[in-house]
């Protein structure tokens, strides 16, 4: 497992980056022990909502194999609306690694950051499970209009996402081992 932490288009966040690097290593070890699966290579990027939309759309387009610039721009505009409220997002990559985007605007305290980090690393572990990435690729290709998926496949994907979210929320308590009281500060 290789873990990298960097920033994207947010100058002046040096202390936040140092804190993120420390917490990321510890969180990866905790999640690796507590969640079934294998921790893939993870790239964590700290950014703002605009960067989340830009990088998230680029990663989704790469995963779906979309080269059409107009389709990518339309998807980025839609992602920009969602990114304002998102704390983080994990995206599998075609090479087997995972991109984790963290919205620094949503984290006022290190405890909140620790909870988001644990949540997204649980998703990274889930991507290592059998057939999960295949289902995500199929759904992403359907969202970009590359290929169609049946209603049954769309419902199966929605159920999978719901199960993964429940598991990730259920493991957020691990953040308390990184920063005592982290889940209490995230709920506030």
C-alpha positions as CSV (number, residue, x, y, z in Angstrom):
1,X,0.0,0.0,0.0
2,X,1.4,3.3,-1.1
3,X,-0.3,6.4,0.4
4,X,0.3,10.0,-0.9
5,X,-1.2,13.2,0.4
6,X,-1.1,16.5,-1.6
7,X,-3.1,19.7,-2.3
8,X,-4.7,21.0,-5.4
9,X,-5.1,24.7,-6.1
10,X,-5.3,25.7,-2.4
11,X,-2.2,27.8,-1.6
12,X,-1.4,28.5,2.1
13,X,-2.6,25.2,3.5
14,X,0.9,23.9,4.7
15,X,-0.1,23.2,8.3
16,X,-3.3,21.4,7.1
17,X,-1.2,19.3,4.7
18,X,1.2,18.3,7.5
19,X,-1.7,17.3,9.7
20,X,-3.3,15.4,6.9
21,X,-0.1,13.4,6.2
22,X,0.2,12.4,9.8
23,X,-3.5,11.4,10.2
24,X,-3.6,9.6,6.8
25,X,-0.9,7.1,7.7
26,X,-2.5,6.3,11.1
27,X,-6.0,6.2,9.6
28,X,-4.9,3.8,6.8
29,X,-3.4,1.4,9.4
30,X,-6.6,1.5,11.5
31,X,-8.9,1.0,8.6
32,X,-6.7,-1.8,7.1
33,X,-7.1,-3.8,10.3
34,X,-10.8,-3.1,10.9
35,X,-12.3,-3.5,7.5
36,X,-12.4,-6.6,5.3
37,X,-10.5,-6.2,2.1
38,X,-7.1,-5.1,1.0
39,X,-5.9,-1.5,1.1
40,X,-5.0,-0.4,-2.4
41,X,-2.6,2.4,-3.3
42,X,-4.3,5.7,-2.2
43,X,-3.8,9.2,-3.4
44,X,-5.4,11.8,-1.1
45,X,-5.8,15.3,-2.5
46,X,-6.9,18.2,-0.3
47,X,-8.8,20.7,-2.4
48,X,-11.8,23.1,-2.5
49,X,-15.3,22.4,-4.0
50,X,-14.2,23.5,-7.5
51,X,-11.1,21.2,-7.4
52,X,-13.3,18.3,-6.2
53,X,-15.5,18.7,-9.2
54,X,-12.6,19.1,-11.6
55,X,-10.6,16.2,-10.3
56,X,-13.6,13.9,-9.6
57,X,-15.0,14.4,-13.1
58,X,-11.6,13.7,-14.6
59,X,-11.2,10.5,-12.6
60,X,-14.7,9.4,-13.5
61,X,-14.1,10.1,-17.2
62,X,-10.9,8.2,-17.1
63,X,-12.6,5.2,-15.4
64,X,-15.4,5.3,-18.0
65,X,-13.1,5.9,-20.9
66,X,-14.8,9.1,-22.0
67,X,-12.7,11.4,-24.2
68,X,-15.5,13.8,-25.4
69,X,-14.7,17.2,-24.0
70,X,-18.4,18.4,-24.1
71,X,-19.6,15.4,-22.1
72,X,-16.8,16.0,-19.5
73,X,-17.7,19.7,-19.2
74,X,-21.4,18.9,-18.7
75,X,-20.5,16.3,-16.0
76,X,-18.1,18.8,-14.3
77,X,-20.9,21.4,-14.1
78,X,-23.2,18.9,-12.4
79,X,-20.4,17.8,-10.1
80,X,-19.7,21.4,-9.1
81,X,-23.2,21.7,-7.6
82,X,-22.7,18.5,-5.5
83,X,-19.2,19.3,-4.4
84,X,-20.2,22.3,-2.4
85,X,-21.8,20.2,0.3
86,X,-19.5,17.1,0.0
87,X,-16.8,16.5,2.7
88,X,-15.0,13.9,0.7
89,X,-15.2,11.5,-2.2
90,X,-13.4,8.2,-3.0
91,X,-13.0,7.2,-6.6
92,X,-11.5,3.9,-7.9
93,X,-9.0,4.2,-10.8
94,X,-8.5,2.0,-13.7
95,X,-5.0,1.0,-12.5
96,X,-6.4,-0.4,-9.2
97,X,-5.5,2.6,-7.0
98,X,-8.0,4.9,-5.3
99,X,-8.3,8.7,-5.5
100,X,-9.6,10.3,-2.3
101,X,-10.7,14.0,-2.6
102,X,-11.2,16.0,0.6
103,X,-13.0,19.3,0.7
104,X,-10.9,21.5,3.1
105,X,-13.8,24.0,3.3
106,X,-15.9,21.5,5.1
107,X,-13.4,20.7,7.9
108,X,-13.0,23.3,10.7
109,X,-11.3,21.0,13.1
110,X,-8.8,18.0,12.8
111,X,-11.5,15.8,14.3
112,X,-13.9,16.4,11.5
113,X,-11.0,15.7,9.0
114,X,-10.2,12.4,10.8
115,X,-13.8,11.3,10.5
116,X,-13.9,12.1,6.8
117,X,-10.6,10.4,6.2
118,X,-11.7,7.2,7.9
119,X,-15.0,7.2,6.0
120,X,-13.3,7.6,2.6
121,X,-10.6,5.0,3.4
122,X,-13.3,2.5,4.2
123,X,-14.6,3.1,0.7
124,X,-11.1,2.5,-0.6
125,X,-11.1,-0.9,1.1
126,X,-14.5,-1.7,-0.3
127,X,-13.2,-1.1,-3.8
128,X,-10.7,-3.9,-3.4
129,X,-13.6,-6.4,-3.0
130,X,-14.6,-8.7,-5.8
131,X,-16.7,-7.2,-8.6
132,X,-17.2,-3.9,-6.8
133,X,-15.1,-1.8,-9.3
134,X,-16.8,-3.6,-12.2
135,X,-20.2,-2.4,-11.0
136,X,-18.9,1.1,-10.4
137,X,-17.4,1.2,-13.9
138,X,-20.7,0.0,-15.5
139,X,-22.7,2.7,-13.6
140,X,-20.1,5.4,-14.4
141,X,-20.3,4.5,-18.1
142,X,-24.1,4.7,-18.0
143,X,-23.9,8.1,-16.4
144,X,-21.7,9.4,-19.1
145,X,-23.9,7.8,-21.8
146,X,-21.3,5.5,-23.1
147,X,-23.4,2.3,-22.6
148,X,-26.7,1.6,-21.1
149,X,-27.5,-0.5,-18.0
150,X,-30.8,-2.1,-17.2
151,X,-33.0,-0.9,-14.4
152,X,-32.2,-4.0,-12.5
153,X,-28.4,-3.2,-12.8
154,X,-29.1,0.4,-11.7
155,X,-31.0,-0.8,-8.6
156,X,-28.3,-3.3,-7.7
157,X,-25.7,-0.5,-7.9
158,X,-27.9,1.7,-5.7
159,X,-28.2,-1.1,-3.1
160,X,-24.4,-1.6,-3.2
161,X,-23.8,2.1,-2.7
162,X,-26.3,2.2,0.2
163,X,-24.6,-0.9,1.9
164,X,-21.1,0.7,1.4
165,X,-22.3,4.0,2.9
166,X,-23.8,2.2,5.9
167,X,-20.6,0.3,6.5
168,X,-18.5,3.5,6.2
169,X,-20.7,5.4,8.6
170,X,-20.6,2.5,10.9
171,X,-16.7,2.6,11.0
172,X,-16.4,6.3,11.6
173,X,-15.9,5.5,15.3
174,X,-12.3,4.6,14.4
175,X,-11.6,8.3,14.1
176,X,-11.8,8.5,17.9
177,X,-8.6,6.4,18.0
178,X,-6.8,9.1,15.9
179,X,-8.2,12.1,17.7
180,X,-10.2,11.5,20.9
181,X,-13.7,12.9,20.6
182,X,-13.5,13.2,16.8
183,X,-16.9,11.8,16.1
184,X,-18.4,14.2,18.6
185,X,-16.8,17.2,16.8
186,X,-18.0,15.9,13.5
187,X,-21.6,15.7,14.7
188,X,-21.5,19.2,15.9
